[in-house]
Amino acid sequence: MAAYIIQMHESLLQTYIPVKYMDVEVAYVGDGEGPDVYVGAAGTYGEQYRYLFHVNSSSEVASNSHVIRGLNVSYEISELRIISNSSKPNHLVIRIYCRSENGQLIGVLSEHQMVKLAD
């Protein structure tokens, strides 16, 4: 099982443009049967959203990834959780695309950058 938990809020990237939306991309890079993945967020007022899906192993890039678009980000701190039921290390590639209120791409957080933020 792999679990990634990141606290998100509109000042996550520490830019003068607040983050209002996120697109979360989860891709499977292992062999064999792909894992089930849960992506959800909860804040002080309860669960904000929840997605459960399966990512496949495939040579075609389009079929081994899943993108959740337009997740709301508020000024309050929320916890974004990405959980997989696979026990293989390094089986997922995760990217979070941070967008402004107008949908403009502000920045991209890779799994490596999320680990750096956690340190």
Backbone torsions as a table, in degrees:
resi	resn	phi	psi	omega
1	MET	NA	136.6	175.3
2	ALA	-119.7	139.5	179.2
3	ALA	-135.7	129.5	175.8
4	TYR	-120.4	125.8	179.5
5	ILE	-128.0	126.3	-180.0
6	ILE	-134.0	137.0	175.2
7	GLN	-82.9	124.4	-178.7
8	MET	-118.6	148.0	176.0
9	HIS	-164.2	171.8	-172.4
10	GLU	-67.9	-13.7	176.7
11	SER	-102.2	21.1	-176.9
12	LEU	-54.9	-42.7	-177.6
13	LEU	-88.0	-5.4	-179.8
14	GLN	55.3	45.0	174.3
15	THR	-110.8	167.2	179.3
16	TYR	-74.2	-13.9	175.9
17	ILE	-97.1	119.8	-179.7
18	PRO	-70.3	145.5	175.4
19	VAL	-80.6	121.8	-180.0
20	LYS	-111.6	-25.5	-179.3
21	TYR	-139.0	153.2	175.2
22	MET	-132.4	143.7	167.3
23	ASP	-111.6	128.7	-178.9
24	VAL	-110.8	122.9	177.4
25	GLU	-111.1	127.9	178.1
26	VAL	-123.8	123.8	-179.9
27	ALA	-125.1	146.7	178.3
28	TYR	-100.7	130.9	-178.2
29	VAL	-120.0	11.9	-178.6
30	GLY	-92.8	-179.0	175.4
31	ASP	-100.1	159.0	176.6
32	GLY	81.9	-160.4	-178.5
33	GLU	-65.8	132.2	178.6
34	GLY	-75.1	166.5	-176.6
35	PRO	-91.3	165.3	166.5
36	ASP	-86.5	142.3	-176.1
37	VAL	-131.0	136.8	175.1
38	TYR	-111.6	130.5	172.9
39	VAL	-126.1	123.0	-179.1
40	GLY	-154.3	163.4	178.4
41	ALA	-138.4	142.8	178.0
42	ALA	-137.5	143.0	178.3
43	GLY	-127.6	-161.1	-177.8
44	THR	-67.6	-23.0	-179.3
45	TYR	-101.1	15.1	177.1
46	GLY	106.7	-165.5	-176.5
47	GLU	-70.5	132.8	179.1
48	GLN	-94.6	-43.1	176.6
49	TYR	-159.2	160.6	-177.9
50	ARG	-151.0	131.4	177.4
51	TYR	-133.0	137.4	175.4
52	LEU	-130.6	126.0	-177.1
53	PHE	-151.3	170.5	179.9
54	HIS	-116.8	132.8	173.4
55	VAL	-109.1	136.1	-175.9
56	ASN	-95.8	159.7	168.1
57	SER	-92.2	129.8	-177.0
58	SER	-160.4	152.0	176.0
59	SER	-75.9	-19.2	177.8
60	GLU	-85.8	122.5	-176.5
61	VAL	-59.8	-37.4	-175.8
62	ALA	-65.8	-26.8	-175.9
63	SER	-95.7	-7.4	-179.9
64	ASN	-106.8	17.1	176.6
65	SER	-135.3	160.9	179.3
66	HIS	-138.0	133.1	-179.5
67	VAL	-119.2	129.0	173.9
68	ILE	-106.3	119.9	-173.4
69	ARG	-105.0	147.4	169.3
70	GLY	71.7	35.6	176.3
71	LEU	-73.6	128.8	-178.2
72	ASN	-71.1	141.2	174.9
73	VAL	-124.7	131.1	-178.7
74	SER	-113.1	-179.1	178.4
75	TYR	-73.9	-22.3	178.2
76	GLU	-79.5	149.7	179.4
77	ILE	-75.2	128.9	175.8
78	SER	-125.0	160.5	176.6
79	GLU	-106.2	120.9	173.9
80	LEU	-94.9	125.8	-178.4
81	ARG	-119.4	132.5	174.4
82	ILE	-125.0	115.4	-173.8
83	ILE	-127.4	134.4	-179.9
84	SER	-120.3	149.1	179.0
85	ASN	-95.6	14.8	178.4
86	SER	-94.4	141.7	179.3
87	SER	-95.6	-1.1	179.8
88	LYS	-78.1	131.3	178.3
89	PRO	-71.0	151.0	176.4
90	ASN	55.4	39.0	-178.4
91	HIS	-93.0	-11.4	179.6
92	LEU	-119.3	146.8	168.8
93	VAL	-116.0	126.1	-176.3
94	ILE	-121.0	134.5	173.8
95	ARG	-134.3	137.5	176.9
96	ILE	-117.8	119.3	179.5
97	TYR	-96.7	115.0	-178.1
98	CYS	-93.1	129.7	-175.7
99	ARG	-125.6	152.1	177.9
100	SER	-80.0	-179.4	178.5
101	GLU	-60.2	-31.3	179.9
102	ASN	-87.5	0.9	-179.6
103	GLY	89.4	3.1	179.9
104	GLN	-70.7	134.8	177.9
105	LEU	-70.8	121.6	179.9
106	ILE	-96.2	-40.9	-178.3
107	GLY	-172.5	164.7	-179.9
108	VAL	-123.7	130.2	175.5
109	LEU	-105.7	120.8	173.2
110	SER	-91.2	173.0	178.1
111	GLU	-59.5	-40.2	179.2
112	HIS	-62.2	-42.5	179.5
113	GLN	-69.0	-33.1	176.9
114	MET	-66.3	-37.0	176.7
115	VAL	-65.2	-39.6	177.9
116	LYS	-64.1	-39.0	177.5
117	LEU	-63.5	-34.5	-178.2
118	ALA	-72.7	-24.9	-179.0
119	ASP	-73.9	NA	NA
